[in-house]
């Protein structure tokens, strides 16, 4: 604890943002950096609490040592702060930008004051570390000769690859797209995560000895049987990629798309690539570009992906942007049924919402209406009345009589989440078992599938989740793979730092 009275002297502040009119002109990140005095002030708010729930199970899935790195920031001990942070988190430059920060919801100070700005402090630590040259390739002193294939280069696959490489294994990452990152690359908008941030980390990993193979779609143009013969272990980290559909009349009209089809195309445009090159989401092959310019856009789904669609549509120059949510409007603050330190289901207003969007709750879409050319022209919607259980959770709904109506809409983006990984192809071919939700079945204790040398981690194993959970899964899975290959592991669990074979 750097300053015992810091939380009494200073309140929570966040860095400034560029004006909305300016940031809508491009796809660049728009959040400023703290000055060093302001960063130190924010770190000084971290209390000497008896039990720091921020890095407990209810806070950070990675077990980040948050009070310790806050103390180092307060003392301006930047290398120490960097070493503490990266002892549990391989990619703080990602979590510091796109994590919803469950650690802040669990912050003890948050009981009666605004919580510590943990996410922003993380981002500043890693950026300062890069600027000062602290981030250097960590090559293992000894190679084991064991070869491991990682299928998928999202945050779970990258974390598993980094950890297994530190343990001295020979790691190859297979990615079906033309560049690494998974949803970090093709999904998360550039205005939240510019892709040079991903490129910078991939370059470090390559210098450490991790090999990346692109346009390598295992089960399509790469044989899984060849990998099983060539590699001592395989990690499935392909993510939860099967989008949740809305099976109502008209859902095949031109103008109705999944959110990731829309977002991925814009990521490719920003990278000056052909947006239609390999522009597929599962079995749906797109033959046209999706543009929101001049259209009435409706985003169906109230989560982060829906918010990303809102921000991207506004940058396209949409005529209007509306976001629907089936559930009722959440409260502004915690209720007795959302006690600290649980993650509260309260109203969240993202930077994309600030840029302009009409948000509607308790709305059901009943039909997509088209014109005589097969183009979407309107939605038929209805208001819902929700009934609540004793713990104030929405339990069932009824349609409100007399509220059915049409609204003009030329582009609908389905952002209702993902149900499970794609089964056709790789997973069915390798004959892994699935759990009751359709995810790859592998216990949290072993991360091992029904095929002994095949492991699973991230959204493919646990279902759609957060970037911080994906990194945690990749790290924990790496330890289990290391134990499987070597009998024991020097890779530590989430609540202890890495005892590294590397310098």
VENWO-V303865 format. One record per helix or strand. SS is the DSSP state (hx for helix, st for strand). FROM is the first residue (numbers start at 1). TO is the last residue. Records with the same first field share a line. If there is no record, write none. Layout:
SS->FROM-TO / FROM-TO
This chain:
hx->6-9 / 20-23 / 36-44 / 53-55 / 66-74 / 78-86 / 92-98 / 102-105 / 108-111 / 118-131 / 155-166 / 182-184 / 195-208 / 224-230 / 259-270 / 304-316 / 351-354 / 426-430 / 459-462 / 467-486
st->17-17 / 31-31 / 140-140 / 147-151 / 170-174 / 211-213 / 218-218 / 222-222 / 233-236 / 242-243 / 249-249 / 254-254 / 256-258 / 280-281 / 284-285 / 296-300 / 320-325 / 358-361 / 363-370 / 375-388 / 394-399 / 405-408 / 411-414 / 418-420 / 434-434 / 440-440 / 448-448 / 454-456 / 502-502
